[in-house]
Amino acid sequence: MAAARARVCNERAGRHPAAGRVRPGGAAVFSGGRHAGLRAASAPTRDRCGQVALLPSAASTRQPADRGEEAGQCREARRVRRAARGSPVVLAELAGSAALGGGERYLEVLFEGLDRARYEPVLICPEAGPFVRAMRDRGIPTSVVRLAPLINPSALVRLASLLSRHKVGVLQTHGARSNFYGAVAGRLAGVPVIIATVHNALGDYEVNSLRRRVYAAALRRALRLVDRVVCVSEALRQDTQQSLGVPSERVVTIYNGLDPSRFGRGGDTRAIRDELGIGDGPMLLAVGRLTEQKGHRYLLEALPALLREWPGLRCVIVGEGELRVELLALAAGLGVGHACIFTGARSDIPDLLRVADLVVLPSVSEGFPFTLLEALAASKPVLASRIEGVTELIRDGQTGSLVPPRAPAILAEAARALLRNPDRARALGAAGERLVRERFTADAMVSQTMAVFESSWQGKAPRVEDRVYGSA
């Protein structure tokens, strides 16, 4: 790691020391209200960049190594002064993947609502993929730094060098891999504020038990380097505190949100049905990556019972993933292949939702799924697994219908009940739409996230009673 530190140092003009977290008492604070600039109080100091520990103890991450250093040599202080002059703070978002999943949907919402007078966004993806192309098309400066699944020193150096070149003031990371790499590389690069974001529990990742233990140990150490940990559900917040040992005062729950106006009713539903080759029978819609976590096999196993009552029923499955071939084979083996339409990834989810009669999420685990938020915003009835994360959004019999995971017979019966009673299904959809408009908007998500950025600059955590944003 000494070589890694030296290489990062050599890219820094004048060999300025790497700065750690801006601390209370020497903090950069927002003054003059929500839209004011940053001002530096007494500038923090740090050891020379070659002395930054890669994975220090919790205590060592809290104290500067050398308080005698000149404040003008600190990269953090220079970035704070840049913000104080009215320049936007460079906000780097380190994505969890380059696929089109919930974490990437989160970033789309954040970029759309971000105050560009205060933050200049850049995106970093750990591999090439459709999300890279989509964000570049939207004008977001996007770089690719390949991050290996296991700890890779050269990847850390590349990421730290990129963060240093961008003069990043706030780094927000997403998912276990990026949370680890971002925490370590961010400190090597002297990023003043680092926010880790948890979208799924570590146990949800499809790796063997040995690798999961290695990941957990690395994350426990790395998360000591970050200023805040944002979790997208209360269940994830509790899991992060218990399994990764993050103190409660540094963890905050901010629920995902979206713009409900994008999911209005009406439109040409006939055109979508014609494109998909489906008639006038009921349409089930499932949106999600084709992985074990999403539980598509249980939906397929529920279809024979439904097709006996509605021969014209069609199940539209949107998403890509490693199980595509296996799921196609399963559908054929169950005799329901003719009723299943695998579309791959699509960007017109609002249009598909207008056509759907029922949205199904048969997952075995979730964080806080955008799929359900979008379905509710479109006033569609939802049928989902009764699992953590989902139960914070869906109340059984009030805003949707919940069934046990991995239970295709019960799933089929619940779907049958909703399809037989369209008035009941519409009532559930309407209640869900009201819930999203009241509590889970993009404005709420973005403003709460920026408040965490600000409180981290100030060096003080949100009050305990405010740790769950958007709660009833």
C-alpha angles and dihedrals in degrees: 000000000000089000090050091053092048092052091052090048093053090059092056115091110241092004093270115189120259113251125223126204118326101247134212110272091030095043134135107235137191110243133188098030138296099324099039124116128252124267128193119234111192106340116244122238133213143184121271113288093253090063098059108120115230097217107005126178120271091258094051092055092059101057130059113241098224122021091182095072118112112261091225090063093060116101091206092056092050091053091048091050089049089057091046089058088061099262115136116257111249107243114197118196114199105201124215093228143344094244124101104260140125096287090053091046087055090056092049090055092046094050091048093053101035118122100241091194088066104029132040105201127214125176127216120191125194092224141003119276147121094299090060091054093044094053094045088052087056092052098254111144101242132187132182120222111175110230117194118224089241126051110289119182094200090054089052090053093049092049094046091049091052092049090049093050091050091049089227116202099182125025120192117188131195131209132004098289096046092041089059098043093041095051094051098038091043092057092045089052094047097244106174098213127030122183120188118204124206116204098163137020115260089242090063094067112103099235133115121271095256093053090045090055090050091050092049093051092048092047093050090058096040096049089060086071097058128086099219138004115215117202122192094217138029091240089057091048091055092045092050092053094046103038100032100032098233111161114249093239091063097049124081133178117224114172121222115258140186143189105271092198090073089066102056122151127251128047132123104312092167092065092055092048091050092049092051092044096238128137130213098297124112116293123212117197126202119179121189147090114297096247136123090258092064094057099219091155090067091054091050090049089053094054101079091064092048094047091055088064099033110029090178094055115125129196115209113199116193121195147061130249149130094280097061096105092042093050092048089053092047092051091051092048092051091051093243099103092109090057097049124084116191105196101176118222116341134183097204098079093140089058092048091049091056089060098043122101094193133012114213128198108181095173124152092211136010142172105211105316121225088201091070093042090054093047092050092046087055089052092243125148113248132207113195144161117271097242137131113286093024092064089057088063107028122056109197111248093005109063099004146333123279129199134177114273119254092023109119095171092055090043090054093049093049091049090049091053092053095044091050092051109045093169090058091046091052091050091054090049093050092050090050092051091053090050093053093047091050102043116007108053128141090239091058094047095048096044092048091048092051089049088059090051090052096046089050090054087051091050096233130108125231114268115274092247090055097051093105110058119199095020119150 
